[in-house]
Amino acid sequence: MEMCCGGWNVHPNVSQEDKQVLDTALKGWTGAAFEPLAVATQVVNGVNYLFIAKSTTVTLEPKTGLVKIYITASPAGSEPRLVNIETII
């Protein structure tokens, strides 16, 4: 896959490495579980990640939906951290 500096690159699938980034950024997260469905990356001074994921709440009656999860590993070499989770539906 060709990387475009500053532009978003959509990955053809969610790799184990991508899942590890998501797991690291969501470490300690409670309230919902997330299943990544798609991922895009943006190379800047580090890497930004945008995951589209299925969310399932950990409530008595679980609710499912779709969310956008923004993660950054910037500056370069830093550990991935959660920026925002936005509900799609």
Stockholm file with secondary structure:
# STOCKHOLM 1.0

chainA/1-89         MEMCCGGWNVHPNVSQEDKQVLDTALKGWTGAAFEPLAVATQVVNGVNYLFIAKSTTVTLEPKTGLVKIYITASPAGSEPRLVNIETII
#=GR chainA/1-89 SS CCCCBTSEEECSSCCHHHHHHHHHHTTTCCSEEEEEEEEEEEESSSEEEEEEEEEEECSSSCCEEEEEEEEEECSTTCCCEEEEEEECC
#=GC SS_cons        CCCCBTSEEECSSCCHHHHHHHHHHTTTCCSEEEEEEEEEEEESSSEEEEEEEEEEECSSSCCEEEEEEEEEECSTTCCCEEEEEEECC
//
